[in-house]
């Protein structure tokens, strides 16, 4: 018997009787979903008849049935007499719901059928959290590389400006604001080396700042 948790609420169906809530990424936000809503929001991840979870290995085309109205995938062996226009249980019956239970004395009895649904939902949640963690790690690595690159570029600019300030009494470089062909400022500053009283471009000293 599973005791009902008072005050719990599913973030999708807002049911006050979900009994068991799963925390998982849902539409970009971590939310608590009941078992029924976890299964309902992942129709192509499990067989709606036997509740076998596919993860990344759905059955081959010759061994599966696709629902005409949703991405649900059922085992052909689970629906041997299915019509040509197959509809999954959720699409064929508007009143159907996963993990349908009737509380008794503020508790529910978990039979084999409900247990399979709980295991399927928990497996899907575990995979969703794992995938979210992998993506978060990848994004973090990208941000670290971007930050290190920006830091290196900023250091180069600061070192260059420091060199110019240190040599301001004996100017060797001259900053010039770059203009386009129409005479409009482009926002770029090009540093030219001063030679013989005139600013001349130098391959070694020509630097652009934005």
C-alpha positions as CSV (number, residue, x, y, z in Angstrom):
1,X,0.0,0.0,0.0
2,X,1.2,3.5,-0.8
3,X,0.2,6.3,1.5
4,X,-1.2,9.4,-0.2
5,X,1.0,12.6,0.3
6,X,-1.3,15.4,1.3
7,X,-0.8,18.8,-0.4
8,X,1.1,17.4,-3.4
9,X,0.2,18.7,-6.8
10,X,1.2,17.9,-10.3
11,X,2.6,20.8,-12.3
12,X,0.8,19.7,-15.5
13,X,-2.6,18.4,-14.6
14,X,-2.7,20.1,-11.2
15,X,-4.2,17.0,-9.7
16,X,-4.3,16.9,-5.9
17,X,-4.1,13.1,-5.9
18,X,-0.9,12.3,-7.8
19,X,0.3,10.2,-4.8
20,X,3.8,10.0,-6.3
21,X,5.6,13.0,-7.9
22,X,8.6,12.8,-10.2
23,X,11.1,15.7,-10.6
24,X,12.3,16.1,-14.2
25,X,13.0,18.7,-16.9
26,X,9.7,19.7,-18.5
27,X,9.6,22.4,-21.2
28,X,13.0,23.7,-20.1
29,X,12.1,23.9,-16.3
30,X,12.5,21.2,-13.6
31,X,8.9,20.4,-12.4
32,X,7.1,17.8,-10.3
33,X,4.9,15.6,-12.5
34,X,2.6,12.8,-11.6
35,X,3.2,9.3,-13.1
36,X,0.3,9.8,-15.5
37,X,1.7,13.1,-16.9
38,X,5.2,11.7,-17.2
39,X,4.0,8.9,-19.4
40,X,1.5,11.2,-21.3
41,X,4.3,13.6,-22.1
42,X,6.7,10.9,-23.5
43,X,4.4,8.9,-25.9
44,X,7.2,7.6,-28.1
45,X,9.4,6.4,-25.2
46,X,7.5,3.3,-24.1
47,X,4.9,0.7,-25.2
48,X,1.5,1.9,-23.8
49,X,0.4,-1.7,-23.5
50,X,3.3,-3.5,-21.6
51,X,5.1,-0.3,-20.5
52,X,8.5,-1.5,-21.8
53,X,10.7,1.6,-22.1
54,X,12.6,2.0,-25.3
55,X,15.0,4.8,-24.5
56,X,17.2,4.9,-27.6
57,X,16.2,1.5,-29.0
58,X,12.6,1.4,-30.3
59,X,11.5,-1.8,-31.9
60,X,12.2,-2.2,-35.6
61,X,9.4,-1.3,-38.1
62,X,8.3,-4.9,-38.6
63,X,7.8,-5.4,-34.9
64,X,5.9,-2.2,-34.0
65,X,2.7,-0.3,-34.5
66,X,2.6,3.5,-34.8
67,X,-0.4,5.4,-33.6
68,X,-2.1,7.5,-36.3
69,X,-2.7,10.5,-34.0
70,X,0.4,10.7,-31.8
71,X,4.1,9.5,-31.7
72,X,3.2,6.4,-29.5
73,X,4.9,3.2,-30.5
74,X,3.4,-0.2,-29.4
75,X,4.8,-3.6,-29.8
76,X,3.1,-5.6,-32.5
77,X,3.1,-8.6,-30.2
78,X,1.2,-6.5,-27.6
79,X,-1.6,-5.8,-30.2
80,X,-1.7,-8.8,-32.4
81,X,-5.2,-8.1,-33.8
82,X,-4.7,-4.3,-34.3
83,X,-6.6,-2.8,-37.2
84,X,-4.8,-1.0,-40.1
85,X,-5.6,2.4,-38.6
86,X,-4.2,1.7,-35.1
87,X,-4.8,4.1,-32.3
88,X,-3.0,3.9,-28.9
89,X,-5.1,3.6,-25.8
90,X,-4.8,7.3,-25.0
91,X,-6.0,8.3,-28.5
92,X,-8.7,5.7,-28.8
93,X,-10.4,6.5,-25.5
94,X,-10.8,10.2,-24.6
95,X,-11.4,9.2,-20.9
96,X,-8.2,7.1,-20.7
97,X,-5.5,8.0,-18.3
98,X,-2.3,6.3,-17.2
99,X,-1.9,5.2,-13.6
100,X,-5.6,5.4,-12.9
101,X,-6.2,4.4,-9.2
102,X,-9.0,4.7,-6.7
103,X,-7.8,5.5,-3.2
104,X,-9.0,3.4,-0.2
105,X,-8.7,4.8,3.3
106,X,-6.3,7.5,2.1
107,X,-4.0,4.9,0.4
108,X,-3.6,3.1,-2.9
109,X,-2.7,-0.4,-3.7
110,X,0.1,-0.8,-6.2
111,X,-0.7,-3.9,-8.3
112,X,1.5,-5.3,-11.1
113,X,-0.1,-3.1,-13.8
114,X,0.5,0.1,-11.8
115,X,4.0,-1.0,-10.8
116,X,5.0,-1.4,-14.5
117,X,3.8,2.2,-15.1
118,X,5.7,3.5,-12.1
119,X,8.9,1.8,-13.3
120,X,8.4,3.1,-16.8
121,X,7.9,6.6,-15.5
122,X,10.9,6.4,-13.2
123,X,13.1,5.1,-16.0
124,X,12.0,8.0,-18.3
125,X,12.7,10.5,-15.6
126,X,16.1,9.1,-14.9
127,X,17.0,9.3,-18.6
128,X,15.7,12.8,-18.8
129,X,17.8,14.0,-15.8
130,X,20.9,12.3,-17.2
131,X,20.4,14.0,-20.6
132,X,19.9,17.4,-18.9
133,X,23.1,16.9,-16.9
134,X,25.1,16.0,-20.0
135,X,23.8,19.1,-21.9
136,X,24.5,21.3,-18.8
137,X,28.1,20.0,-18.7
138,X,28.6,20.7,-22.4
139,X,27.2,24.2,-22.1
140,X,29.4,24.9,-19.1
141,X,32.5,23.8,-21.0
142,X,31.5,26.1,-23.9
143,X,31.1,29.0,-21.5
144,X,34.4,28.4,-19.9
145,X,36.2,28.3,-23.2
146,X,34.4,31.6,-24.3
147,X,35.4,33.2,-21.0
148,X,39.1,32.2,-21.3
149,X,39.2,33.4,-24.9
150,X,37.6,36.8,-23.9
151,X,40.1,37.0,-21.0
152,X,43.1,36.4,-23.3
153,X,41.8,39.1,-25.8
154,X,41.3,41.6,-23.0
155,X,44.8,41.0,-21.7
156,X,46.2,41.6,-25.2
157,X,44.4,44.9,-25.4
158,X,45.4,46.0,-21.9
159,X,49.1,45.1,-22.6
160,X,49.0,47.1,-25.8
161,X,47.5,50.1,-24.1
162,X,49.9,49.9,-21.2
163,X,52.8,49.9,-23.7
164,X,51.4,53.0,-25.4
165,X,51.0,54.8,-22.1
166,X,54.5,53.9,-20.9
167,X,55.9,55.3,-24.2
168,X,53.7,58.4,-24.4
169,X,56.7,60.8,-23.8
170,X,58.3,59.2,-26.9
171,X,55.3,58.4,-29.1
172,X,55.9,55.5,-31.4
173,X,52.3,54.5,-32.2
174,X,49.4,56.6,-33.3
175,X,45.7,55.5,-33.0
176,X,43.5,56.5,-36.0
177,X,39.7,56.1,-36.1
178,X,38.9,54.0,-39.2
179,X,36.2,55.3,-41.7
180,X,34.4,53.5,-44.5
181,X,34.3,54.6,-48.1
182,X,31.5,57.1,-47.3
183,X,33.5,58.8,-44.6
184,X,31.4,57.3,-41.8
185,X,33.2,56.1,-38.7
186,X,33.3,52.3,-38.4
187,X,33.9,52.2,-34.7
188,X,37.4,50.6,-35.2
189,X,40.6,52.0,-34.1
190,X,43.7,51.1,-36.0
191,X,47.2,51.6,-34.4
192,X,49.9,52.8,-36.8
193,X,53.6,53.1,-36.1
194,X,54.9,56.6,-36.3
195,X,57.9,56.8,-38.6
196,X,59.7,60.0,-39.6
197,X,56.9,62.2,-38.3
198,X,54.1,60.5,-40.3
199,X,51.8,57.6,-39.4
200,X,52.6,54.5,-41.5
201,X,51.1,51.1,-41.4
202,X,53.4,48.4,-40.1
203,X,52.8,44.6,-40.3
204,X,54.2,44.2,-36.9
205,X,52.3,47.0,-35.2
206,X,49.1,47.3,-37.2
207,X,46.4,46.4,-34.7
208,X,42.6,46.9,-34.8
209,X,40.4,47.6,-31.7
210,X,36.7,47.8,-31.6
